Amino acid sequence: MVVDMFVIGVYDISTVDKPGRRRLNKIKDLMRRYLHHTQKSVFEGEITEGQLLELKKLVMKLIDEEEDYVVFYKVSSVKNIERENLGIDFDPTDVFV
């Protein structure tokens, strides 16, 4: 049985130079493959432990450990987190066409 967990991923990629700007786009595209993009550098969603491990390995290949950081907050279940929006109501799972 595969158990999903709720994950919030946040990153801060140094963009002071061209390689940093390329890393930023690569990290954003990578995170979008696994999680829902909710705000500039914030992603969230339900994934398996295996998917999270894979995502972290791929992130480590892309970032510059001297300039960038990525944080993952793990919650055992989406039922264990309360999400409150201020301003417009935004559902990251909505599909825009």
Residue frames as qw, qx, qy, qz and C-alpha x, y, z in Angstrom:
[[0.000, 0.888, 0.460, 0.000, 0.00, 0.00, 0.00],
 [0.412, 0.303, -0.001, 0.859, 1.40, 3.40, -1.04],
 [0.257, -0.776, -0.465, 0.342, 0.79, 6.14, 1.51],
 [0.301, 0.690, 0.122, 0.647, 0.75, 9.76, 0.44],
 [0.396, -0.532, -0.348, 0.663, 1.93, 12.62, 2.59],
 [0.184, 0.953, 0.219, 0.105, 1.27, 16.31, 2.23],
 [0.657, -0.165, 0.054, 0.733, 4.41, 18.30, 1.38],
 [0.138, 0.983, 0.072, -0.100, 5.13, 22.00, 1.14],
 [0.756, 0.047, 0.149, 0.636, 8.25, 22.81, -0.85],
 [0.007, 0.990, 0.037, -0.139, 9.89, 26.24, -0.68],
 [0.790, 0.093, 0.106, 0.597, 13.03, 27.40, -2.41],
 [0.027, -0.958, 0.094, 0.271, 15.33, 30.40, -2.58],
 [0.818, 0.215, 0.253, 0.470, 17.66, 30.23, -5.57],
 [0.261, -0.637, 0.139, 0.712, 20.34, 32.87, -6.02],
 [0.586, 0.668, 0.414, 0.197, 19.68, 34.76, -9.28],
 [0.180, -0.852, 0.164, 0.464, 22.56, 37.25, -9.17],
 [0.064, -0.471, 0.688, 0.549, 24.10, 35.64, -12.23],
 [0.616, 0.256, -0.450, -0.594, 22.94, 33.85, -15.40],
 [0.388, 0.063, -0.919, 0.033, 23.63, 30.32, -14.10],
 [0.111, 0.161, 0.718, -0.668, 21.48, 31.11, -11.04],
 [0.534, 0.288, 0.020, -0.795, 18.60, 32.27, -13.22],
 [0.578, 0.196, -0.711, -0.349, 18.87, 29.01, -15.20],
 [0.188, -0.019, -0.916, 0.354, 18.87, 27.00, -11.94],
 [0.340, 0.184, 0.427, -0.818, 15.76, 28.88, -10.80],
 [0.653, 0.254, -0.273, -0.659, 13.84, 27.88, -13.93],
 [0.510, 0.161, -0.842, -0.070, 15.02, 24.28, -13.71],
 [0.014, -0.058, -0.819, 0.571, 14.02, 24.00, -10.04],
 [0.486, 0.220, 0.207, -0.820, 10.61, 25.55, -10.76],
 [0.666, 0.238, -0.509, -0.490, 9.98, 23.12, -13.63],
 [0.366, 0.109, -0.906, 0.185, 11.13, 20.18, -11.52],
 [0.165, 0.101, 0.678, -0.709, 8.92, 21.11, -8.57],
 [0.587, 0.223, -0.060, -0.776, 5.93, 21.47, -10.92],
 [0.552, 0.159, -0.775, -0.266, 6.36, 17.83, -11.95],
 [0.367, -0.113, -0.865, 0.321, 5.72, 16.68, -8.37],
 [0.102, -0.495, -0.599, 0.622, 3.71, 19.40, -6.59],
 [0.167, 0.831, 0.479, 0.228, 1.17, 22.17, -7.26],
 [0.349, 0.200, -0.068, 0.913, 2.60, 25.66, -7.76],
 [0.216, -0.760, -0.595, 0.146, 0.84, 27.89, -5.22],
 [0.075, -0.987, 0.008, 0.140, 2.97, 31.03, -5.07],
 [0.302, 0.849, -0.432, -0.038, 6.24, 32.20, -6.66],
 [0.315, 0.463, -0.814, 0.153, 8.61, 29.81, -4.85],
 [0.465, -0.133, 0.703, -0.521, 6.05, 27.75, -2.94],
 [0.550, 0.065, -0.709, -0.436, 4.69, 24.36, -3.98],
 [0.467, -0.176, 0.687, -0.528, 2.40, 21.93, -2.17],
 [0.760, 0.127, -0.387, -0.506, 0.61, 18.65, -2.66],
 [0.850, -0.270, 0.415, -0.183, 0.31, 14.99, -1.80],
 [0.580, 0.544, -0.600, -0.084, 3.14, 12.70, -2.90],
 [0.952, -0.228, -0.198, 0.050, 4.57, 9.40, -1.76],
 [0.577, -0.712, 0.311, 0.253, 7.74, 9.02, 0.31],
 [0.731, 0.065, 0.479, 0.482, 9.42, 7.53, -2.78],
 [0.364, 0.786, 0.295, 0.403, 8.44, 10.49, -4.95],
 [0.264, -0.960, 0.087, -0.020, 9.75, 12.90, -2.31],
 [0.707, -0.439, 0.408, 0.375, 13.04, 11.04, -2.13],
 [0.628, 0.385, 0.449, 0.506, 13.34, 11.17, -5.93],
 [0.112, 0.940, 0.184, 0.263, 12.50, 14.88, -5.95],
 [0.460, -0.849, 0.207, 0.153, 15.12, 15.64, -3.29],
 [0.732, -0.155, 0.452, 0.485, 17.81, 13.75, -5.23],
 [0.472, 0.614, 0.396, 0.493, 16.98, 15.69, -8.40],
 [0.136, -0.984, -0.063, -0.100, 16.98, 18.99, -6.50],
 [0.631, -0.637, 0.294, 0.332, 20.44, 18.23, -5.09],
 [0.680, 0.166, 0.448, 0.556, 21.76, 17.76, -8.63],
 [0.272, 0.770, 0.346, 0.461, 20.49, 21.20, -9.68],
 [0.275, -0.957, -0.079, -0.047, 21.18, 23.55, -6.78],
 [0.438, 0.534, -0.440, 0.574, 24.38, 25.30, -5.85],
 [0.670, -0.504, -0.511, 0.191, 24.79, 24.27, -2.21],
 [0.433, -0.141, -0.211, 0.865, 26.81, 27.43, -1.52],
 [0.077, -0.033, -0.114, -0.990, 24.10, 29.84, -2.76],
 [0.551, -0.217, -0.441, -0.675, 20.68, 28.11, -2.86],
 [0.162, -0.051, 0.887, -0.429, 18.38, 26.33, -0.48],
 [0.561, -0.205, -0.555, -0.579, 15.23, 24.24, -0.71],
 [0.260, -0.139, 0.735, -0.611, 13.02, 23.34, 2.25],
 [0.503, -0.219, -0.720, -0.425, 10.42, 20.54, 2.40],
 [0.402, -0.193, 0.550, -0.706, 7.81, 20.52, 5.16],
 [0.371, -0.078, -0.891, -0.249, 6.24, 17.08, 5.51],
 [0.549, -0.135, 0.371, -0.737, 2.80, 16.49, 7.02],
 [0.287, -0.047, 0.956, -0.027, 1.60, 12.94, 7.51],
 [0.215, 0.529, 0.805, 0.162, -1.78, 13.67, 5.95],
 [0.012, 0.396, 0.271, 0.877, -3.59, 16.53, 4.24],
 [0.505, -0.672, -0.489, -0.234, -6.15, 16.14, 7.04],
 [0.648, -0.489, -0.285, 0.509, -3.50, 17.27, 9.54],
 [0.307, -0.083, 0.085, 0.944, -3.03, 20.70, 8.03],
 [0.167, 0.815, 0.495, -0.251, -5.30, 23.70, 7.97],
 [0.391, 0.159, 0.331, 0.844, -4.89, 26.08, 5.05],
 [0.047, 0.818, 0.425, -0.386, -6.19, 29.62, 5.28],
 [0.436, 0.410, 0.332, 0.729, -6.18, 32.05, 2.35],
 [0.063, -0.721, -0.243, 0.646, -6.12, 35.79, 2.82],
 [0.152, 0.464, -0.410, -0.770, -7.08, 37.78, -0.24],
 [0.685, 0.241, -0.404, -0.556, -8.23, 35.89, -3.32],
 [0.830, -0.177, 0.492, -0.193, -9.22, 32.29, -2.80],
 [0.419, 0.598, -0.635, -0.254, -6.71, 30.13, -4.64],
 [0.912, -0.126, 0.368, -0.132, -6.93, 26.37, -5.04],
 [0.058, -0.627, 0.686, 0.365, -3.62, 25.01, -6.41],
 [0.441, 0.053, 0.890, 0.106, -5.32, 21.84, -7.61],
 [0.537, 0.697, 0.275, -0.387, -7.59, 23.73, -10.04],
 [0.571, 0.080, 0.559, 0.595, -6.68, 23.17, -13.66],
 [0.198, 0.702, 0.013, -0.684, -6.65, 26.35, -15.72],
 [0.609, 0.338, 0.625, 0.352, -7.60, 25.98, -19.38]]
